[in-house]
Amino acid sequence: MVVSTYWDMVAVLENIEVQKSSVELSQQLLKDNKARLQVGLDVPTVAVEGYHAAKEIVRYLLGLGHTRLGHISGPADRTSSASDRLQRFHDILEESNLKPSWTFSTEYNMESCALVAREWITLPERPTAVFCSCDEVAFGFNSALYRNGFRVPRDVSVVGFDDVPLAEFSIPSLTTIRQPHLEIGIQAVRLILKLIQTPTKLQKACI
């Protein structure tokens, strides 16, 4: 069973490390996570490094005794965050001599998850834990399971990603990863200022 709680992520903004206060956890997870600069279609964006975070989620679930893990990814062919989390999910399972029990790619919304839940229900050996690429997917998955008589975490443990405000108030409350939105915003503003000052000197590198 996954205990519902919240994990803080660390963002390093240039030379200034900003860390939110942590909620007391049985294990300290997700250390030294960094905000990174992503460049796609020549448009720079700032995002959290989800690769490391996804790895820690899988390790956490394995530490709880789960061996049949599933992953609901976003559109991995169109978004780097979805492909990063999916790849790490496979990597850490391989390191643990395990194979994914089930993966499903869907859109980042709750409506798409009715189909996802129906497939999970029909599996001959259902995953006992499911890592969702975002909270909206987790909400949709949990809701569809509830309508079909299943309960979280009694029948399956579910972990989300983002820590949207609704996560705290959903029933049951959602175990999720908190993204440092304030720090991302600060870094984005700094990046914009740099681009205004030196528009031709954008480096395609991690920050």
C-alpha positions as CSV (number, residue, x, y, z in Angstrom):
1,M,0.0,0.0,0.0
2,V,1.3,3.5,-0.9
3,V,0.9,6.0,1.9
4,S,-0.5,9.2,0.5
5,T,1.9,12.0,1.0
6,Y,3.8,14.7,-0.9
7,W,7.4,14.8,-2.1
8,D,9.2,18.0,-2.6
9,M,11.5,18.5,-5.6
10,V,14.7,20.6,-5.5
11,A,15.4,23.2,-8.2
12,V,18.9,24.7,-8.7
13,L,18.6,28.1,-10.3
14,E,22.0,29.0,-11.7
15,N,24.1,29.2,-8.5
16,I,21.3,29.6,-6.1
17,E,19.8,26.4,-4.6
18,V,16.2,26.7,-3.5
19,Q,14.5,23.9,-1.6
20,K,11.0,23.8,-0.2
21,S,10.4,22.5,3.3
22,S,9.9,18.8,3.2
23,V,6.9,16.9,4.6
24,E,8.0,14.1,7.0
25,L,8.5,10.9,5.1
26,S,9.5,7.4,5.9
27,Q,12.2,7.8,3.2
28,Q,13.9,10.9,1.9
29,L,13.4,10.9,-1.9
30,L,14.1,13.0,-4.9
31,K,17.3,14.7,-3.9
32,D,19.3,17.0,-6.1
33,N,16.7,17.4,-8.8
34,K,17.4,20.2,-11.2
35,A,15.5,22.5,-13.4
36,R,16.7,22.2,-16.9
37,L,16.7,24.1,-20.2
38,Q,14.9,22.2,-22.9
39,V,15.1,23.3,-26.5
40,G,12.6,22.1,-29.1
41,L,11.8,23.6,-32.4
42,D,14.2,26.4,-31.5
43,V,11.9,27.5,-28.7
44,P,13.6,27.3,-25.2
45,T,11.5,26.2,-22.3
46,V,12.2,25.6,-18.6
47,A,11.1,22.3,-17.0
48,V,11.8,20.0,-14.1
49,E,14.2,17.1,-14.8
50,G,11.6,14.3,-14.6
51,Y,14.0,11.5,-15.5
52,H,15.5,11.3,-12.0
53,A,12.1,11.8,-10.3
54,A,10.6,8.9,-12.2
55,K,13.4,6.7,-11.2
56,E,12.9,7.5,-7.5
57,I,9.1,6.8,-7.8
58,V,9.8,3.3,-9.2
59,R,12.4,2.6,-6.5
60,Y,9.9,3.7,-3.9
61,L,7.3,1.4,-5.2
62,L,9.7,-1.5,-5.4
63,G,10.7,-0.8,-1.8
64,L,7.1,-1.2,-0.8
65,G,7.2,-4.7,-2.1
66,H,5.5,-4.2,-5.5
67,T,6.9,-6.4,-8.3
68,R,4.2,-5.9,-10.9
69,L,4.4,-2.3,-11.9
70,G,2.5,-0.5,-14.7
71,H,3.0,3.0,-16.2
72,I,0.5,5.3,-17.9
73,S,2.5,7.6,-20.0
74,G,1.6,10.8,-21.8
75,P,2.1,11.0,-25.6
76,A,5.8,9.9,-25.6
77,D,6.1,10.6,-29.3
78,R,5.2,14.3,-28.8
79,T,6.5,15.3,-25.4
80,S,9.9,14.9,-23.9
81,S,8.6,14.7,-20.3
82,A,6.5,11.7,-21.2
83,S,9.3,9.9,-23.0
84,D,11.8,10.7,-20.2
85,R,9.5,9.1,-17.6
86,L,8.7,6.1,-19.7
87,Q,12.4,5.5,-20.4
88,R,13.4,5.7,-16.8
89,F,10.5,3.4,-15.8
90,H,11.9,0.7,-18.1
91,D,15.5,1.4,-17.0
92,I,15.0,1.0,-13.3
93,L,12.9,-2.2,-13.8
94,E,15.6,-3.6,-15.9
95,E,18.2,-2.8,-13.3
96,S,16.0,-4.7,-10.8
97,N,15.7,-7.7,-13.1
98,L,12.0,-7.0,-13.7
99,K,10.0,-6.2,-16.8
100,P,7.1,-3.8,-17.0
101,S,3.8,-5.5,-16.3
102,W,1.9,-3.1,-18.4
103,T,2.3,0.3,-20.1
104,F,-0.4,2.5,-21.8
105,S,0.1,5.8,-23.7
106,T,-2.7,8.3,-23.5
107,E,-3.4,12.0,-23.6
108,Y,-2.7,14.3,-20.6
109,N,-6.4,14.5,-19.5
110,M,-8.9,12.7,-17.3
111,E,-11.3,11.8,-20.1
112,S,-8.9,9.4,-21.9
113,C,-8.4,7.3,-18.8
114,A,-11.7,5.5,-18.9
115,L,-10.3,3.4,-21.7
116,V,-7.0,3.0,-19.7
117,A,-8.9,1.7,-16.7
118,R,-11.0,-0.7,-18.8
119,E,-7.8,-2.2,-20.1
120,W,-6.3,-2.5,-16.6
121,I,-9.4,-4.3,-15.4
122,T,-9.2,-6.9,-18.1
123,L,-5.6,-7.8,-17.6
124,P,-5.0,-11.4,-16.4
125,E,-2.3,-10.2,-14.0
126,R,-3.0,-6.6,-13.1
127,P,-0.1,-4.4,-11.9
128,T,-0.3,-3.8,-8.2
129,A,1.1,-0.3,-8.6
130,V,0.7,2.2,-11.4
131,F,2.9,5.3,-12.0
132,C,1.0,8.0,-13.9
133,S,2.8,10.6,-16.0
134,C,0.7,13.4,-14.5
135,D,-2.0,14.0,-11.8
136,E,-4.8,14.5,-14.3
137,V,-4.2,11.0,-15.7
138,A,-4.1,9.6,-12.1
139,F,-7.4,11.3,-11.2
140,G,-9.1,9.9,-14.4
141,F,-7.7,6.4,-13.7
142,N,-8.7,6.4,-10.1
143,S,-12.2,7.7,-10.9
144,A,-12.8,5.1,-13.6
145,L,-11.6,2.3,-11.3
146,Y,-13.9,3.6,-8.5
147,R,-16.9,3.5,-10.8
148,N,-16.1,-0.2,-11.6
149,G,-15.9,-1.2,-7.9
150,F,-12.1,-1.0,-7.4
151,R,-10.5,1.1,-4.6
152,V,-7.1,2.8,-4.3
153,P,-4.9,1.8,-2.6
154,R,-6.8,-1.4,-1.6
155,D,-6.7,-2.9,-5.1
156,V,-3.9,-0.9,-6.7
157,S,-1.4,1.8,-5.6
158,V,-1.4,4.9,-7.8
159,V,1.3,7.6,-8.0
160,G,0.9,10.9,-10.0
161,F,3.2,13.6,-11.0
162,D,2.8,17.5,-10.6
163,D,1.0,17.9,-7.3
164,V,-1.8,20.0,-8.6
165,P,-4.0,21.6,-5.8
166,L,-6.7,19.0,-6.3
167,A,-4.3,16.2,-5.3
168,E,-4.6,17.1,-1.6
169,F,-8.4,17.1,-1.6
170,S,-9.2,14.2,-3.8
171,I,-10.5,11.0,-2.1
172,P,-8.3,9.2,-1.5
173,S,-5.7,11.9,-1.6
174,L,-3.2,11.3,-4.4
175,T,0.5,10.4,-3.8
176,T,2.3,12.6,-6.2
177,I,5.5,14.5,-7.0
178,R,5.5,18.2,-6.4
179,Q,6.9,20.4,-9.1
180,P,8.6,23.6,-8.0
181,H,6.4,26.0,-10.0
182,L,7.7,29.2,-8.4
183,E,11.3,28.2,-9.1
184,I,10.4,27.3,-12.7
185,G,8.8,30.7,-13.1
186,I,11.9,32.5,-11.7
187,Q,14.2,30.6,-14.1
188,A,11.9,31.3,-17.0
189,V,12.0,35.0,-16.3
190,R,15.8,34.9,-16.0
191,L,16.0,33.0,-19.3
192,I,13.8,35.6,-21.0
193,L,16.0,38.4,-19.8
194,K,19.1,36.6,-21.1
195,L,17.5,36.2,-24.5
196,I,16.7,39.9,-24.6
197,Q,20.3,40.8,-23.7
198,T,22.0,38.2,-25.9
199,P,19.5,36.6,-28.3
200,T,22.1,34.7,-30.3
201,K,23.9,33.1,-27.4
202,L,21.4,30.5,-26.3
203,Q,23.2,27.4,-25.1
204,K,21.5,24.0,-25.6
205,A,22.6,22.6,-22.3
206,C,21.2,21.6,-18.9
207,I,21.1,24.3,-16.2
